[in-house]
Amino acid sequence: MTEPLLPLLKKLRLSGMTQSLELRLHEAQSSALTHREFLELMLQDELHVRGERQIARRTKKANFRELRRLEDYDFSFNTSVNKSQIFEMATGKFVREARDVLWIGPPGTGKSHLCQGIGNALIRVGITVYYRSIFDVVRDFMLDESMDGTEKILERYLKPDLLIIDDMGMKQLPKRSGEYLFEVIMRRHGLRSTMMTSNRPLEEWGKLLGDVPSATAILDRFLADSEVIQLKGRSYRLNKSKKNSNSTKAQTGSTTEDQ
């Protein structure tokens, strides 16, 4: 039944229809579908496949360190996290309003997981995302500068709807880091959303960047119209590691007893 149609669909690059053609033809016969119903189902199949491919391309371009989902975050462990606030951010409203977001809290409380989870959710509603650690940002600009120019790398940071800069405060940054970060923040401010995470209080940014004026200028712009989210509590990672360790010990113990 599919033989006359498959070559035509392949030639037109309608891969969604190609994949579902045989199933839909059987469905049309068994359910007595009208021509209009059959065509509508075929078009939906094509749109679905194209949509999934777009999501896959955007996800690859986002360059996440880990593919995190909000559904996998244990909100019951860290009660300082406002679940409804997080899922509202995943709708993309703050991106459409070009507002920035700053996450502050100790290591392990879930800042990176939540940022990447929100980014992953936003990709699925058509928003472009680019993820970099602060060390990646500095390395990218230093490398590009050594190649005689920063415009190419700067365009990569300015173009996405949401830029996520992770791991601020892990350690002191090289010279000129403040200049690079200020350039990105200044050029995106009010036009595109930027999301940052920090393990250190804001008053320590000058020391981390080795450049108090740049740190002051960055925070002045970044905090002008941003949402600041404070995370507290124990380390999610340490708790998970402890649970895994206890589980392993329990298994080892039961194995020893069995022997």
Stockholm file with secondary structure:
# STOCKHOLM 1.0

chainA/1-259         MTEPLLPLLKKLRLSGMTQSLELRLHEAQSSALTHREFLELMLQDELHVRGERQIARRTKKANFRELRRLEDYDFSFNTSVNKSQIFEMATGKFVREARDVLWIGPPGTGKSHLCQGIGNALIRVGITVYYRSIFDVVRDFMLDESMDGTEKILERYLKPDLLIIDDMGMKQLPKRSGEYLFEVIMRRHGLRSTMMTSNRPLEEWGKLLGDVPSATAILDRFLADSEVIQLKGRSYRLNKSKKNSNSTKAQTGSTTEDQ
#=GR chainA/1-259 SS CCTTTHHHHHHTTCHHHHHHHHHHHHHHHHTTCCHHHHHHHHHHHHHHHHHHHHHHHHHHHHTCSSCCCGGGSCTTTCTTSCHHHHHHHTTTHHHHTTCEEEEECCTTSSHHHHHHHHHHHHHTTTCCEEEEEHHHHHHHHHHHHHTSCSHHHHHHHHSSSEEEEEEETSSCCCTTHHHHHHHHHHHHTTTSEEEEEESSCGGGHHHHHTCHHHHHHHHHHHTTTEEEEECCSSCHHHHHHHHHHHHHHHHHHHHHHHC
#=GC SS_cons         CCTTTHHHHHHTTCHHHHHHHHHHHHHHHHTTCCHHHHHHHHHHHHHHHHHHHHHHHHHHHHTCSSCCCGGGSCTTTCTTSCHHHHHHHTTTHHHHTTCEEEEECCTTSSHHHHHHHHHHHHHTTTCCEEEEEHHHHHHHHHHHHHTSCSHHHHHHHHSSSEEEEEEETSSCCCTTHHHHHHHHHHHHTTTSEEEEEESSCGGGHHHHHTCHHHHHHHHHHHTTTEEEEECCSSCHHHHHHHHHHHHHHHHHHHHHHHC
//
